[in-house]
Amino acid sequence: MKTITHSFTTKIIAGALMLFTIPGFAQTAKVADTKIRPFHISVPEATLTDLRQRVLATRWPDRETVTDQSQGVKLDQIQTLVKYWGNGYDWRKAETRLNALPQFVTNIDGLDIQFVHIRSKHKNALPLIITHGWPGSVFELLKIIGPLTDPTAFGGRAEDAFDVIIPSMPGYGFSEKPKGAGWGPDRIASAWDVLMKRLGYKNYVSQGGDWGSVIADAMARQAPEGLIGIHVNMPATVPADVATALKNGEPAPAGLSVKEAAAFKSLNHLYTKGGGYAALMVTRPQTLGYGLSDSPVGLASFFLDKFNEWTYSGGNANKSLTQDEMLDDITLYWVTNTAASSAQLYWENNTNNFNAVEQKTADIKIPVAITVFPGEIYQAPKTWAERSYKNLIYFHEVNKGGHFAQWEEPQLFAEELRAAFKTLR
């Protein structure tokens, strides 16, 4: 058996020793096959000790020279979060929470994919694969598991139930890191269909926000047998003329409605002031990774910047997410050393995920459902959505929640999925 460097605890499966540890620790590898194997997390204490030491030894920059967040995360906010990270935060609680779920790993197209699989107790539950985004992870999806799999306990009906499958994308979380180029959205989408069929599902639906939306779109274009519909909360709806104006720094095209003009304004902010993070990952993920992989505070500030901007919080993520919730996600990236490998997905895709033309939404024939959250990067107008997705079966604008809608508003999000997929059961 060969040596690998990316997984996390000891298991004896089918007579073979499989040792999962933190990167940098010696280990024995799994045999690449199609088996679905149990997975358990146990981060070495030495890794957590090293993290705390690095956090406490941070060399801070000078304070920002403005009173707003136009220069990035404010010093007071990041120092408060980091102080708790170094002296109060307990990763073991997060680890226990994950280990309480049925976790598995299976090899698809040469990579080990780690995933959570929760079967509903209700009959005829609809199988649902949900894909996280960046800088998110499985942690941003945990709060929707209960409302989706056990709807009767959360104001729903038994016939609203889902079986929920939550994989970590390649290079993210506890899934294996690609060893070469080529793991873009289309390949991940194909892998997700393999996963669903390997789990024994004949018919299923797919959901995603952020990268999850891109993956769900790709799955819909591929239209594998058994995929009966998708739901996205960051749809690719930007028309070609709008995309051209944004790219060239031109004024908005004439004739836009009030909602279309508002969407253009939000997207223009992303193009001019809010997209620097993506530009770095699209062009230089490896260079960026050196700093984020060596400095936990560098990683935390990079993520906190997006938590502030993309939650429905008025620019202060603490109003939408707890310190523990943010640090669970940030620490996951740290202990798995996935800052660089996760950023490589941007380099692989290297396109505008909001642009309907580049995303080829016209090729999508299967049913599509969309929920628009007010704190999303931009609020997709229904007029654009109808032009982009020819088989749009559900479109709803809600009054709370942001880019991390599953994390911020799990009950509302679950209700949206129940409504979105009702006609496909």
TORKOL-4160 file (C-alpha; in steps of 0.2 Angstrom, whole numbers, padded with zeros to 4 digits, m for minus):
425
<pt num="1" X="0000" Y="0000" Z="0000"/>
<pt num="2" X="0006" Y="0018" Z="m0004"/>
<pt num="3" X="0008" Y="0032" Z="0007"/>
<pt num="4" X="m0004" Y="0047" Z="0008"/>
<pt num="5" X="m0005" Y="0063" Z="0018"/>
<pt num="6" X="m0023" Y="0069" Z="0021"/>
<pt num="7" X="m0034" Y="0059" Z="0032"/>
<pt num="8" X="m0038" Y="0057" Z="0050"/>
<pt num="9" X="m0040" Y="0042" Z="0062"/>
<pt num="10" X="m0037" Y="0023" Z="0063"/>
<pt num="11" X="m0050" Y="0011" Z="0057"/>
<pt num="12" X="m0048" Y="m0008" Z="0053"/>
<pt num="13" X="m0060" Y="m0011" Z="0038"/>
<pt num="14" X="m0061" Y="m0028" Z="0029"/>
<pt num="15" X="m0045" Y="m0034" Z="0036"/>
<pt num="16" X="m0035" Y="m0018" Z="0030"/>
<pt num="17" X="m0027" Y="m0006" Z="0041"/>
<pt num="18" X="m0032" Y="0012" Z="0036"/>
<pt num="19" X="m0023" Y="0026" Z="0046"/>
<pt num="20" X="m0030" Y="0043" Z="0045"/>
<pt num="21" X="m0020" Y="0058" Z="0052"/>
<pt num="22" X="m0015" Y="0076" Z="0050"/>
<pt num="23" X="m0004" Y="0081" Z="0035"/>
<pt num="24" X="0014" Y="0078" Z="0040"/>
<pt num="25" X="0011" Y="0063" Z="0050"/>
<pt num="26" X="0016" Y="0046" Z="0044"/>
<pt num="27" X="0002" Y="0035" Z="0038"/>
<pt num="28" X="m0004" Y="0020" Z="0029"/>
<pt num="29" X="m0015" Y="0022" Z="0014"/>
<pt num="30" X="m0032" Y="0015" Z="0009"/>
<pt num="31" X="m0034" Y="0004" Z="m0006"/>
<pt num="32" X="m0043" Y="0013" Z="m0020"/>
<pt num="33" X="m0059" Y="0004" Z="m0024"/>
<pt num="34" X="m0078" Y="0007" Z="m0024"/>
<pt num="35" X="m0081" Y="0002" Z="m0006"/>
<pt num="36" X="m0090" Y="0014" Z="0006"/>
<pt num="37" X="m0080" Y="0015" Z="0022"/>
<pt num="38" X="m0084" Y="0022" Z="0039"/>
<pt num="39" X="m0075" Y="0038" Z="0043"/>
<pt num="40" X="m0071" Y="0046" Z="0060"/>
<pt num="41" X="m0061" Y="0062" Z="0064"/>
<pt num="42" X="m0048" Y="0063" Z="0078"/>
<pt num="43" X="m0036" Y="0078" Z="0075"/>
<pt num="44" X="m0019" Y="0075" Z="0084"/>
<pt num="45" X="m0018" Y="0086" Z="0100"/>
<pt num="46" X="m0001" Y="0092" Z="0094"/>
<pt num="47" X="m0009" Y="0100" Z="0079"/>
<pt num="48" X="m0021" Y="0110" Z="0090"/>
<pt num="49" X="m0007" Y="0114" Z="0102"/>
<pt num="50" X="0003" Y="0121" Z="0087"/>
<pt num="51" X="m0012" Y="0131" Z="0081"/>
<pt num="52" X="m0014" Y="0139" Z="0098"/>
<pt num="53" X="0004" Y="0144" Z="0099"/>
<pt num="54" X="0004" Y="0152" Z="0082"/>
<pt num="55" X="m0012" Y="0161" Z="0086"/>
<pt num="56" X="m0005" Y="0168" Z="0102"/>
<pt num="57" X="0012" Y="0173" Z="0094"/>
<pt num="58" X="0003" Y="0183" Z="0080"/>
<pt num="59" X="0012" Y="0199" Z="0074"/>
<pt num="60" X="m0002" Y="0212" Z="0071"/>
<pt num="61" X="m0002" Y="0225" Z="0058"/>
<pt num="62" X="m0006" Y="0243" Z="0062"/>
<pt num="63" X="m0024" Y="0248" Z="0064"/>
<pt num="64" X="m0034" Y="0253" Z="0048"/>
<pt num="65" X="m0034" Y="0271" Z="0044"/>
<pt num="66" X="m0053" Y="0272" Z="0040"/>
<pt num="67" X="m0068" Y="0270" Z="0051"/>
<pt num="68" X="m0077" Y="0258" Z="0040"/>
<pt num="69" X="m0072" Y="0241" Z="0032"/>
<pt num="70" X="m0067" Y="0248" Z="0015"/>
<pt num="71" X="m0049" Y="0242" Z="0019"/>
<pt num="72" X="m0054" Y="0225" Z="0025"/>
<pt num="73" X="m0058" Y="0217" Z="0042"/>
<pt num="74" X="m0055" Y="0229" Z="0057"/>
<pt num="75" X="m0042" Y="0226" Z="0069"/>
<pt num="76" X="m0053" Y="0226" Z="0084"/>
<pt num="77" X="m0065" Y="0213" Z="0077"/>
<pt num="78" X="m0051" Y="0200" Z="0071"/>
<pt num="79" X="m0042" Y="0202" Z="0088"/>
<pt num="80" X="m0057" Y="0198" Z="0098"/>
<pt num="81" X="m0060" Y="0183" Z="0087"/>
<pt num="82" X="m0042" Y="0177" Z="0088"/>
<pt num="83" X="m0041" Y="0180" Z="0107"/>
<pt num="84" X="m0055" Y="0168" Z="0109"/>
<pt num="85" X="m0048" Y="0156" Z="0097"/>
<pt num="86" X="m0032" Y="0155" Z="0106"/>
<pt num="87" X="m0039" Y="0154" Z="0124"/>
<pt num="88" X="m0057" Y="0148" Z="0124"/>
<pt num="89" X="m0062" Y="0139" Z="0108"/>
<pt num="90" X="m0063" Y="0120" Z="0109"/>
<pt num="91" X="m0061" Y="0111" Z="0092"/>
<pt num="92" X="m0065" Y="0095" Z="0101"/>
<pt num="93" X="m0084" Y="0100" Z="0103"/>
<pt num="94" X="m0084" Y="0103" Z="0084"/>
<pt num="95" X="m0076" Y="0086" Z="0081"/>
<pt num="96" X="m0088" Y="0077" Z="0092"/>
<pt num="97" X="m0103" Y="0085" Z="0083"/>
<pt num="98" X="m0096" Y="0079" Z="0067"/>
<pt num="99" X="m0092" Y="0061" Z="0074"/>
<pt num="100" X="m0110" Y="0060" Z="0080"/>
<pt num="101" X="m0116" Y="0060" Z="0062"/>
<pt num="102" X="m0114" Y="0045" Z="0050"/>
<pt num="103" X="m0098" Y="0049" Z="0040"/>
<pt num="104" X="m0091" Y="0039" Z="0026"/>
<pt num="105" X="m0077" Y="0039" Z="0013"/>
<pt num="106" X="m0077" Y="0032" Z="m0004"/>
<pt num="107" X="m0065" Y="0033" Z="m0019"/>
<pt num="108" X="m0072" Y="0041" Z="m0035"/>
<pt num="109" X="m0061" Y="0044" Z="m0050"/>
<pt num="110" X="m0045" Y="0041" Z="m0040"/>
<pt num="111" X="m0049" Y="0052" Z="m0025"/>
<pt num="112" X="m0056" Y="0048" Z="m0008"/>
<pt num="113" X="m0072" Y="0058" Z="m0006"/>
<pt num="114" X="m0078" Y="0060" Z="0012"/>
<pt num="115" X="m0097" Y="0063" Z="0015"/>
<pt num="116" X="m0111" Y="0063" Z="0028"/>
<pt num="117" X="m0126" Y="0052" Z="0024"/>
<pt num="118" X="m0141" Y="0054" Z="0035"/>
<pt num="119" X="m0157" Y="0043" Z="0030"/>
<pt num="120" X="m0174" Y="0050" Z="0036"/>
<pt num="121" X="m0184" Y="0039" Z="0047"/>
<pt num="122" X="m0199" Y="0043" Z="0035"/>
<pt num="123" X="m0204" Y="0032" Z="0021"/>
<pt num="124" X="m0201" Y="0038" Z="0003"/>
<pt num="125" X="m0189" Y="0052" Z="0008"/>
<pt num="126" X="m0182" Y="0061" Z="m0007"/>
<pt num="127" X="m0163" Y="0059" Z="m0009"/>
<pt num="128" X="m0154" Y="0076" Z="m0009"/>
<pt num="129" X="m0136" Y="0079" Z="m0012"/>
<pt num="130" X="m0130" Y="0096" Z="m0005"/>
<pt num="131" X="m0114" Y="0105" Z="m0010"/>
<pt num="132" X="m0106" Y="0118" Z="0001"/>
<pt num="133" X="m0096" Y="0133" Z="m0005"/>
<pt num="134" X="m0080" Y="0143" Z="m0001"/>
<pt num="135" X="m0076" Y="0148" Z="0012"/>
<pt num="136" X="m0089" Y="0136" Z="0019"/>
<pt num="137" X="m0089" Y="0118" Z="0022"/>
<pt num="138" X="m0100" Y="0104" Z="0029"/>
<pt num="139" X="m0101" Y="0115" Z="0045"/>
<pt num="140" X="m0112" Y="0128" Z="0036"/>
<pt num="141" X="m0125" Y="0114" Z="0032"/>
<pt num="142" X="m0126" Y="0105" Z="0048"/>
<pt num="143" X="m0141" Y="0115" Z="0055"/>
<pt num="144" X="m0152" Y="0110" Z="0040"/>
<pt num="145" X="m0150" Y="0091" Z="0043"/>
<pt num="146" X="m0164" Y="0090" Z="0056"/>
<pt num="147" X="m0177" Y="0100" Z="0047"/>
<pt num="148" X="m0174" Y="0091" Z="0031"/>
<pt num="149" X="m0173" Y="0073" Z="0037"/>
<pt num="150" X="m0185" Y="0074" Z="0051"/>
<pt num="151" X="m0198" Y="0087" Z="0045"/>
<pt num="152" X="m0212" Y="0082" Z="0058"/>
<pt num="153" X="m0200" Y="0089" Z="0072"/>
<pt num="154" X="m0198" Y="0106" Z="0063"/>
<pt num="155" X="m0216" Y="0110" Z="0057"/>
<pt num="156" X="m0216" Y="0100" Z="0042"/>
<pt num="157" X="m0225" Y="0084" Z="0036"/>
<pt num="158" X="m0218" Y="0066" Z="0034"/>
<pt num="159" X="m0220" Y="0067" Z="0016"/>
<pt num="160" X="m0208" Y="0082" Z="0016"/>
<pt num="161" X="m0193" Y="0072" Z="0021"/>
<pt num="162" X="m0176" Y="0070" Z="0013"/>
<pt num="163" X="m0162" Y="0058" Z="0014"/>
<pt num="164" X="m0147" Y="0070" Z="0015"/>
<pt num="165" X="m0130" Y="0068" Z="0008"/>
<pt num="166" X="m0117" Y="0081" Z="0011"/>
<pt num="167" X="m0100" Y="0078" Z="0003"/>
<pt num="168" X="m0084" Y="0088" Z="0005"/>
<pt num="169" X="m0078" Y="0094" Z="m0012"/>
<pt num="170" X="m0060" Y="0088" Z="m0018"/>
<pt num="171" X="m0047" Y="0098" Z="m0009"/>
<pt num="172" X="m0059" Y="0104" Z="0004"/>
<pt num="173" X="m0062" Y="0097" Z="0022"/>
<pt num="174" X="m0058" Y="0078" Z="0024"/>
<pt num="175" X="m0059" Y="0074" Z="0006"/>
<pt num="176" X="m0043" Y="0070" Z="m0003"/>
<pt num="177" X="m0034" Y="0084" Z="m0012"/>
<pt num="178" X="m0032" Y="0082" Z="m0031"/>
<pt num="179" X="m0014" Y="0078" Z="m0036"/>
<pt num="180" X="m0015" Y="0086" Z="m0053"/>
<pt num="181" X="m0026" Y="0098" Z="m0063"/>
<pt num="182" X="m0043" Y="0094" Z="m0069"/>
<pt num="183" X="m0054" Y="0094" Z="m0054"/>
<pt num="184" X="m0066" Y="0108" Z="m0060"/>
<pt num="185" X="m0085" Y="0109" Z="m0058"/>
<pt num="186" X="m0089" Y="0097" Z="m0072"/>
<pt num="187" X="m0079" Y="0083" Z="m0065"/>
<pt num="188" X="m0085" Y="0086" Z="m0047"/>
<pt num="189" X="m0103" Y="0085" Z="m0054"/>
<pt num="190" X="m0100" Y="0068" Z="m0062"/>
<pt num="191" X="m0092" Y="0062" Z="m0046"/>
<pt num="192" X="m0108" Y="0067" Z="m0036"/>
<pt num="193" X="m0119" Y="0057" Z="m0048"/>
<pt num="194" X="m0107" Y="0042" Z="m0046"/>
<pt num="195" X="m0109" Y="0044" Z="m0027"/>
<pt num="196" X="m0128" Y="0045" Z="m0027"/>
<pt num="197" X="m0129" Y="0029" Z="m0038"/>
<pt num="198" X="m0116" Y="0020" Z="m0027"/>
<pt num="199" X="m0127" Y="0024" Z="m0012"/>
<pt num="200" X="m0141" Y="0015" Z="m0021"/>
<pt num="201" X="m0152" Y="0030" Z="m0026"/>
<pt num="202" X="m0161" Y="0029" Z="m0043"/>
<pt num="203" X="m0169" Y="0046" Z="m0042"/>
<pt num="204" X="m0162" Y="0061" Z="m0033"/>
<pt num="205" X="m0161" Y="0080" Z="m0032"/>
<pt num="206" X="m0146" Y="0092" Z="m0030"/>
<pt num="207" X="m0144" Y="0108" Z="m0021"/>
<pt num="208" X="m0131" Y="0121" Z="m0018"/>
<pt num="209" X="m0125" Y="0139" Z="m0015"/>
<pt num="210" X="m0109" Y="0147" Z="m0019"/>
<pt num="211" X="m0099" Y="0133" Z="m0027"/>
<pt num="212" X="m0113" Y="0122" Z="m0023"/>
<pt num="213" X="m0124" Y="0131" Z="m0036"/>
<pt num="214" X="m0110" Y="0130" Z="m0049"/>
<pt num="215" X="m0109" Y="0111" Z="m0046"/>
<pt num="216" X="m0128" Y="0109" Z="m0046"/>
<pt num="217" X="m0129" Y="0119" Z="m0063"/>
<pt num="218" X="m0115" Y="0107" Z="m0070"/>
<pt num="219" X="m0125" Y="0092" Z="m0064"/>
<pt num="220" X="m0141" Y="0099" Z="m0073"/>
<pt num="221" X="m0131" Y="0102" Z="m0089"/>
<pt num="222" X="m0125" Y="0084" Z="m0088"/>
<pt num="223" X="m0142" Y="0078" Z="m0084"/>
<pt num="224" X="m0137" Y="0060" Z="m0078"/>
<pt num="225" X="m0151" Y="0047" Z="m0077"/>
<pt num="226" X="m0159" Y="0049" Z="m0060"/>
<pt num="227" X="m0156" Y="0068" Z="m0057"/>
<pt num="228" X="m0174" Y="0075" Z="m0057"/>
<pt num="229" X="m0171" Y="0093" Z="m0052"/>
<pt num="230" X="m0160" Y="0106" Z="m0044"/>
<pt num="231" X="m0161" Y="0120" Z="m0032"/>
<pt num="232" X="m0149" Y="0134" Z="m0031"/>
<pt num="233" X="m0148" Y="0150" Z="m0020"/>
<pt num="234" X="m0134" Y="0158" Z="m0030"/>
<pt num="235" X="m0140" Y="0156" Z="m0048"/>
<pt num="236" X="m0131" Y="0160" Z="m0064"/>
<pt num="237" X="m0143" Y="0173" Z="m0072"/>
<pt num="238" X="m0133" Y="0188" Z="m0078"/>
<pt num="239" X="m0137" Y="0191" Z="m0096"/>
<pt num="240" X="m0124" Y="0193" Z="m0109"/>
<pt num="241" X="m0126" Y="0212" Z="m0112"/>
<pt num="242" X="m0125" Y="0215" Z="m0093"/>
<pt num="243" X="m0110" Y="0204" Z="m0091"/>
<pt num="244" X="m0101" Y="0214" Z="m0105"/>
<pt num="245" X="m0105" Y="0230" Z="m0097"/>
<pt num="246" X="m0099" Y="0225" Z="m0080"/>
<pt num="247" X="m0083" Y="0217" Z="m0087"/>
<pt num="248" X="m0079" Y="0233" Z="m0097"/>
<pt num="249" X="m0083" Y="0245" Z="m0083"/>
<pt num="250" X="m0098" Y="0252" Z="m0093"/>
<pt num="251" X="m0114" Y="0260" Z="m0087"/>
<pt num="252" X="m0129" Y="0248" Z="m0085"/>
<pt num="253" X="m0138" Y="0244" Z="m0101"/>
<pt num="254" X="m0153" Y="0254" Z="m0105"/>
<pt num="255" X="m0171" Y="0248" Z="m0100"/>
<pt num="256" X="m0167" Y="0238" Z="m0084"/>
<pt num="257" X="m0181" Y="0237" Z="m0072"/>
<pt num="258" X="m0179" Y="0242" Z="m0054"/>
<pt num="259" X="m0174" Y="0225" Z="m0048"/>
<pt num="260" X="m0162" Y="0222" Z="m0063"/>
<pt num="261" X="m0154" Y="0239" Z="m0059"/>
<pt num="262" X="m0151" Y="0234" Z="m0041"/>
<pt num="263" X="m0144" Y="0218" Z="m0046"/>
<pt num="264" X="m0132" Y="0227" Z="m0058"/>
<pt num="265" X="m0126" Y="0239" Z="m0044"/>
<pt num="266" X="m0122" Y="0224" Z="m0033"/>
<pt num="267" X="m0113" Y="0215" Z="m0046"/>
<pt num="268" X="m0103" Y="0231" Z="m0051"/>
<pt num="269" X="m0097" Y="0232" Z="m0033"/>
<pt num="270" X="m0091" Y="0214" Z="m0034"/>
<pt num="271" X="m0082" Y="0218" Z="m0050"/>
<pt num="272" X="m0074" Y="0234" Z="m0044"/>
<pt num="273" X="m0071" Y="0232" Z="m0025"/>
<pt num="274" X="m0077" Y="0215" Z="m0019"/>
<pt num="275" X="m0069" Y="0203" Z="m0030"/>
<pt num="276" X="m0051" Y="0204" Z="m0025"/>
<pt num="277" X="m0051" Y="0188" Z="m0015"/>
<pt num="278" X="m0057" Y="0178" Z="m0031"/>
<pt num="279" X="m0044" Y="0187" Z="m0042"/>
<pt num="280" X="m0031" Y="0180" Z="m0031"/>
<pt num="281" X="m0037" Y="0163" Z="m0031"/>
<pt num="282" X="m0041" Y="0163" Z="m0049"/>
<pt num="283" X="m0024" Y="0168" Z="m0054"/>
<pt num="284" X="m0012" Y="0163" Z="m0040"/>
<pt num="285" X="m0020" Y="0150" Z="m0028"/>
<pt num="286" X="m0003" Y="0143" Z="m0024"/>
<pt num="287" X="0006" Y="0159" Z="m0020"/>
<pt num="288" X="m0009" Y="0164" Z="m0009"/>
<pt num="289" X="m0009" Y="0147" Z="0000"/>
<pt num="290" X="0009" Y="0149" Z="0007"/>
<pt num="291" X="0003" Y="0163" Z="0018"/>
<pt num="292" X="m0014" Y="0156" Z="0023"/>
<pt num="293" X="m0006" Y="0139" Z="0026"/>
<pt num="294" X="0007" Y="0146" Z="0038"/>
<pt num="295" X="m0003" Y="0160" Z="0047"/>
<pt num="296" X="m0019" Y="0155" Z="0056"/>
<pt num="297" X="m0024" Y="0173" Z="0058"/>
<pt num="298" X="m0021" Y="0176" Z="0040"/>
<pt num="299" X="m0033" Y="0162" Z="0036"/>
<pt num="300" X="m0046" Y="0169" Z="0049"/>
<pt num="301" X="m0045" Y="0187" Z="0043"/>
<pt num="302" X="m0047" Y="0181" Z="0024"/>
<pt num="303" X="m0063" Y="0171" Z="0029"/>
<pt num="304" X="m0070" Y="0184" Z="0041"/>
<pt num="305" X="m0069" Y="0197" Z="0028"/>
<pt num="306" X="m0082" Y="0186" Z="0018"/>
<pt num="307" X="m0092" Y="0182" Z="0033"/>
<pt num="308" X="m0094" Y="0200" Z="0036"/>
<pt num="309" X="m0099" Y="0205" Z="0018"/>
<pt num="310" X="m0109" Y="0190" Z="0014"/>
<pt num="311" X="m0120" Y="0187" Z="0029"/>
<pt num="312" X="m0137" Y="0196" Z="0031"/>
<pt num="313" X="m0129" Y="0206" Z="0045"/>
<pt num="314" X="m0126" Y="0224" Z="0039"/>
<pt num="315" X="m0107" Y="0220" Z="0038"/>
<pt num="316" X="m0105" Y="0212" Z="0055"/>
<pt num="317" X="m0104" Y="0193" Z="0054"/>
<pt num="318" X="m0106" Y="0192" Z="0073"/>
<pt num="319" X="m0124" Y="0196" Z="0071"/>
<pt num="320" X="m0128" Y="0181" Z="0060"/>
<pt num="321" X="m0115" Y="0168" Z="0066"/>
<pt num="322" X="m0107" Y="0164" Z="0083"/>
<pt num="323" X="m0089" Y="0164" Z="0086"/>
<pt num="324" X="m0089" Y="0145" Z="0088"/>
<pt num="325" X="m0098" Y="0143" Z="0071"/>
<pt num="326" X="m0085" Y="0154" Z="0062"/>
<pt num="327" X="m0070" Y="0146" Z="0071"/>
<pt num="328" X="m0077" Y="0128" Z="0068"/>
<pt num="329" X="m0076" Y="0132" Z="0049"/>
<pt num="330" X="m0059" Y="0141" Z="0050"/>
<pt num="331" X="m0051" Y="0128" Z="0060"/>
<pt num="332" X="m0057" Y="0114" Z="0049"/>
<pt num="333" X="m0047" Y="0122" Z="0035"/>
<pt num="334" X="m0032" Y="0124" Z="0046"/>
<pt num="335" X="m0031" Y="0106" Z="0053"/>
<pt num="336" X="m0034" Y="0099" Z="0035"/>
<pt num="337" X="m0022" Y="0112" Z="0027"/>
<pt num="338" X="m0034" Y="0115" Z="0013"/>
<pt num="339" X="m0031" Y="0134" Z="0011"/>
<pt num="340" X="m0022" Y="0131" Z="m0005"/>
<pt num="341" X="m0031" Y="0116" Z="m0012"/>
<pt num="342" X="m0048" Y="0124" Z="m0009"/>
<pt num="343" X="m0042" Y="0140" Z="m0018"/>
<pt num="344" X="m0037" Y="0129" Z="m0033"/>
<pt num="345" X="m0055" Y="0127" Z="m0038"/>
<pt num="346" X="m0056" Y="0145" Z="m0043"/>
<pt num="347" X="m0041" Y="0143" Z="m0054"/>
<pt num="348" X="m0048" Y="0127" Z="m0062"/>
<pt num="349" X="m0065" Y="0136" Z="m0065"/>
<pt num="350" X="m0058" Y="0153" Z="m0070"/>
<pt num="351" X="m0075" Y="0160" Z="m0076"/>
<pt num="352" X="m0089" Y="0171" Z="m0069"/>
<pt num="353" X="m0101" Y="0160" Z="m0060"/>
<pt num="354" X="m0115" Y="0173" Z="m0061"/>
<pt num="355" X="m0115" Y="0174" Z="m0080"/>
<pt num="356" X="m0128" Y="0163" Z="m0088"/>
<pt num="357" X="m0120" Y="0162" Z="m0104"/>
<pt num="358" X="m0103" Y="0156" Z="m0097"/>
<pt num="359" X="m0112" Y="0144" Z="m0086"/>
<pt num="360" X="m0122" Y="0138" Z="m0101"/>
<pt num="361" X="m0139" Y="0138" Z="m0092"/>
<pt num="362" X="m0148" Y="0137" Z="m0109"/>
<pt num="363" X="m0142" Y="0119" Z="m0110"/>
<pt num="364" X="m0151" Y="0114" Z="m0094"/>
<pt num="365" X="m0167" Y="0105" Z="m0097"/>
<pt num="366" X="m0172" Y="0097" Z="m0081"/>
<pt num="367" X="m0182" Y="0107" Z="m0068"/>
<pt num="368" X="m0174" Y="0121" Z="m0058"/>
<pt num="369" X="m0179" Y="0130" Z="m0042"/>
<pt num="370" X="m0172" Y="0146" Z="m0036"/>
<pt num="371" X="m0173" Y="0155" Z="m0019"/>
<pt num="372" X="m0166" Y="0173" Z="m0018"/>
<pt num="373" X="m0160" Y="0178" Z="m0001"/>
<pt num="374" X="m0159" Y="0197" Z="0003"/>
<pt num="375" X="m0141" Y="0196" Z="0009"/>
<pt num="376" X="m0134" Y="0186" Z="m0006"/>
<pt num="377" X="m0120" Y="0194" Z="m0016"/>
<pt num="378" X="m0133" Y="0199" Z="m0028"/>
<pt num="379" X="m0152" Y="0197" Z="m0029"/>
<pt num="380" X="m0156" Y="0188" Z="m0045"/>
<pt num="381" X="m0171" Y="0196" Z="m0053"/>
<pt num="382" X="m0185" Y="0184" Z="m0059"/>
<pt num="383" X="m0184" Y="0191" Z="m0076"/>
<pt num="384" X="m0166" Y="0186" Z="m0078"/>
<pt num="385" X="m0169" Y="0169" Z="m0070"/>
<pt num="386" X="m0183" Y="0165" Z="m0082"/>
<pt num="387" X="m0172" Y="0170" Z="m0097"/>
<pt num="388" X="m0157" Y="0159" Z="m0090"/>
<pt num="389" X="m0166" Y="0143" Z="m0084"/>
<pt num="390" X="m0179" Y="0137" Z="m0097"/>
<pt num="391" X="m0187" Y="0125" Z="m0085"/>
<pt num="392" X="m0189" Y="0136" Z="m0070"/>
<pt num="393" X="m0202" Y="0127" Z="m0059"/>
<pt num="394" X="m0200" Y="0138" Z="m0043"/>
<pt num="395" X="m0194" Y="0155" Z="m0039"/>
<pt num="396" X="m0196" Y="0164" Z="m0022"/>
<pt num="397" X="m0188" Y="0179" Z="m0014"/>
<pt num="398" X="m0187" Y="0178" Z="0005"/>
<pt num="399" X="m0185" Y="0192" Z="0018"/>
<pt num="400" X="m0170" Y="0186" Z="0028"/>
<pt num="401" X="m0154" Y="0176" Z="0026"/>
<pt num="402" X="m0138" Y="0179" Z="0016"/>
<pt num="403" X="m0125" Y="0170" Z="0005"/>
<pt num="404" X="m0123" Y="0157" Z="0019"/>
<pt num="405" X="m0142" Y="0155" Z="0020"/>
<pt num="406" X="m0141" Y="0137" Z="0026"/>
<pt num="407" X="m0130" Y="0142" Z="0041"/>
<pt num="408" X="m0140" Y="0158" Z="0045"/>
<pt num="409" X="m0158" Y="0153" Z="0042"/>
<pt num="410" X="m0159" Y="0134" Z="0043"/>
<pt num="411" X="m0178" Y="0133" Z="0046"/>
<pt num="412" X="m0182" Y="0145" Z="0032"/>
<pt num="413" X="m0170" Y="0136" Z="0020"/>
<pt num="414" X="m0178" Y="0119" Z="0024"/>
<pt num="415" X="m0195" Y="0126" Z="0021"/>
<pt num="416" X="m0189" Y="0133" Z="0004"/>
<pt num="417" X="m0182" Y="0116" Z="m0001"/>
<pt num="418" X="m0199" Y="0107" Z="0004"/>
<pt num="419" X="m0208" Y="0119" Z="m0007"/>
<pt num="420" X="m0196" Y="0119" Z="m0021"/>
<pt num="421" X="m0196" Y="0100" Z="m0024"/>
<pt num="422" X="m0214" Y="0097" Z="m0019"/>
<pt num="423" X="m0219" Y="0094" Z="m0037"/>
<pt num="424" X="m0205" Y="0082" Z="m0041"/>
<pt num="425" X="m0209" Y="0069" Z="m0027"/>
